[in-house]
Amino acid sequence: MQIAETKTPVRQLAKPPLNASRSLRWLPIGACMALAACATLNNSPPEERVKQRSTERWQAVMANDYAKVYSFAMPSYRALVSQDTFRSRQGVAVQRVSAKVFSVNCPEASKCTARVEVGVKPPLGKRFGTVITATVDESWVFEDGQWWLAERL
């Protein structure tokens, strides 16, 4: 005598359909975490950020990269002065050979003054020595989330 095997279908548990609202509830949390991570990158004191920007600008000056130097100027300045005009205003007779930001003072939250010691080779050669050192005060302004050099018109 044979026993007949009956196959009863095994009921598979179906995954519930993906609920869009359930997935989207994590989006604001992820966005907040990303913003917090970005904020910590720029969480350094304004003096440090201005020193960094001024140093980068002077490196571009010494490399004669005036397009980059121009990019450090305030957007309002760049709206009034073209890059060609800016370039024509830069001295060509003096070769800048060194620059060191040695102090930054921020009397207001959105305004800093960077004091930079600049070494230049004089245009008349060794008559005045090989390198002349001068101190330059730069005004930096915080606008639209960035520090900009306040160029004179």
C-alpha positions as a printed NumPy array, in Angstrom:
array([[  0.   ,   0.   ,   0.   ],
       [  1.333,   3.292,  -1.048],
       [  0.782,   6.48 ,   0.719],
       [  0.025,   9.315,  -1.57 ],
       [  2.064,  12.329,  -0.972],
       [  0.189,  15.509,  -0.985],
       [  2.038,  18.641,  -1.617],
       [  0.619,  21.582,   0.08 ],
       [  2.   ,  24.828,  -1.237],
       [  4.191,  26.585,   1.227],
       [  3.038,  30.072,   1.629],
       [  5.893,  32.47 ,   1.033],
       [  5.997,  35.621,   2.978],
       [  5.885,  38.481,   0.554],
       [  7.846,  41.606,   1.239],
       [  5.629,  44.531,   1.934],
       [  5.604,  47.038,  -0.9  ],
       [  8.15 ,  49.788,  -0.54 ],
       [  6.423,  52.704,   0.985],
       [  7.782,  55.94 ,  -0.458],
       [  6.851,  57.952,   2.593],
       [  8.733,  55.5  ,   4.795],
       [ 11.904,  55.945,   2.695],
       [ 11.604,  59.7  ,   2.449],
       [ 11.435,  60.194,   6.18 ],
       [ 15.195,  59.537,   6.336],
       [ 15.991,  62.201,   3.742],
       [ 15.864,  65.211,   6.12 ],
       [ 17.999,  63.359,   8.646],
       [ 20.609,  62.57 ,   5.973],
       [ 20.573,  66.166,   4.749],
       [ 21.102,  67.47 ,   8.28 ],
       [ 24.014,  65.097,   8.811],
       [ 25.639,  66.217,   5.545],
       [ 25.24 ,  69.885,   6.468],
       [ 26.68 ,  69.275,   9.906],
       [ 29.697,  67.545,   8.375],
       [ 30.291,  70.474,   6.036],
       [ 29.897,  72.959,   8.881],
       [ 32.592,  71.253,  10.915],
       [ 35.031,  71.637,   8.014],
       [ 34.642,  75.432,   8.164],
       [ 34.413,  75.603,  11.927],
       [ 37.869,  77.128,  12.283],
       [ 38.192,  80.649,  13.702],
       [ 37.93 ,  83.523,  11.201],
       [ 41.561,  84.463,  11.821],
       [ 42.699,  81.05 ,  10.568],
       [ 40.456,  81.173,   7.495],
       [ 41.605,  84.696,   6.566],
       [ 45.244,  83.724,   7.054],
       [ 44.711,  80.734,   4.744],
       [ 42.94 ,  82.82 ,   2.064],
       [ 45.537,  85.594,   2.213],
       [ 48.393,  83.08 ,   1.965],
       [ 46.765,  81.411,  -1.06 ],
       [ 46.264,  84.802,  -2.691],
       [ 49.9  ,  85.819,  -2.203],
       [ 51.073,  82.487,  -3.603],
       [ 49.044,  83.294,  -6.743],
       [ 50.572,  86.812,  -6.854],
       [ 54.095,  85.407,  -6.724],
       [ 53.189,  82.893,  -9.453],
       [ 51.792,  85.746, -11.61 ],
       [ 48.438,  83.932, -11.728],
       [ 46.327,  87.08 , -11.859],
       [ 43.137,  85.226, -12.792],
       [ 43.391,  83.444,  -9.44 ],
       [ 44.386,  86.651,  -7.629],
       [ 41.296,  88.333,  -9.127],
       [ 39.079,  85.509,  -7.814],
       [ 39.907,  86.523,  -4.203],
       [ 38.376,  90.   ,  -4.687],
       [ 34.88 ,  90.691,  -3.377],
       [ 32.076,  89.837,  -5.831],
       [ 30.92 ,  93.489,  -5.734],
       [ 34.417,  94.58 ,  -6.836],
       [ 34.477,  92.015,  -9.638],
       [ 31.079,  93.266, -10.803],
       [ 32.597,  96.734, -11.316],
       [ 36.157,  95.942, -12.426],
       [ 36.874,  93.501, -15.255],
       [ 39.676,  90.979, -14.981],
       [ 41.596,  92.771, -17.757],
       [ 41.353,  96.111, -15.936],
       [ 42.413,  94.445, -12.702],
       [ 45.426,  92.88 , -14.424],
       [ 46.474,  96.209, -15.942],
       [ 46.499,  97.789, -12.463],
       [ 48.988,  95.269, -11.081],
       [ 52.589,  96.429, -10.925],
       [ 54.899,  94.66 , -13.33 ],
       [ 58.161,  96.412, -12.448],
       [ 58.365,  94.823,  -9.011],
       [ 58.9  ,  91.11 ,  -8.603],
       [ 57.366,  89.734,  -5.419],
       [ 59.528,  86.964,  -4.042],
       [ 58.072,  86.238,  -0.599],
       [ 54.972,  86.846,   1.463],
       [ 54.102,  85.839,   5.001],
       [ 50.883,  86.594,   6.829],
       [ 52.129,  87.277,  10.326],
       [ 48.968,  88.551,  11.997],
       [ 45.225,  88.651,  11.513],
       [ 42.952,  90.817,  13.627],
       [ 39.163,  90.515,  13.427],
       [ 37.541,  93.424,  15.282],
       [ 34.117,  92.398,  13.93 ],
       [ 32.611,  89.042,  13.038],
       [ 32.591,  89.9  ,   9.336],
       [ 35.736,  92.052,   9.002],
       [ 39.408,  91.177,   9.449],
       [ 42.716,  92.845,   8.762],
       [ 45.627,  90.682,   7.682],
       [ 49.141,  92.065,   8.069],
       [ 51.475,  90.626,   5.455],
       [ 55.23 ,  90.973,   5.148],
       [ 56.075,  91.067,   1.433],
       [ 59.561,  90.716,  -0.032],
       [ 60.157,  92.338,  -3.414],
       [ 63.104,  92.613,  -5.764],
       [ 63.559,  96.273,  -6.611],
       [ 63.405,  97.266, -10.284],
       [ 66.743,  99.098, -10.098],
       [ 68.705,  96.027,  -9.12 ],
       [ 71.157,  95.911,  -6.257],
       [ 71.269,  99.623,  -5.665],
       [ 68.724,  99.14 ,  -2.854],
       [ 69.703,  95.597,  -1.918],
       [ 68.564,  92.291,  -3.29 ],
       [ 65.196,  92.162,  -1.52 ],
       [ 63.19 ,  94.94 ,   0.078],
       [ 60.654,  93.995,   2.736],
       [ 57.419,  95.907,   3.186],
       [ 54.371,  95.419,   5.372],
       [ 50.935,  95.435,   3.766],
       [ 47.589,  95.601,   5.577],
       [ 44.738,  93.824,   3.806],
       [ 41.037,  94.209,   4.602],
       [ 39.028,  90.998,   4.361],
       [ 35.22 ,  90.878,   4.502],
       [ 32.968,  87.87 ,   5.145],
       [ 30.167,  87.798,   2.583],
       [ 27.979,  84.971,   1.239],
       [ 29.801,  82.342,   3.295],
       [ 33.322,  83.265,   2.156],
       [ 36.14 ,  85.652,   3.082],
       [ 36.945,  88.163,   0.298],
       [ 39.686,  90.734,  -0.103],
       [ 38.271,  94.268,  -0.156],
       [ 40.172,  95.712,  -3.125],
       [ 40.305,  99.478,  -3.601],
       [ 38.53 , 100.874,  -6.622]])
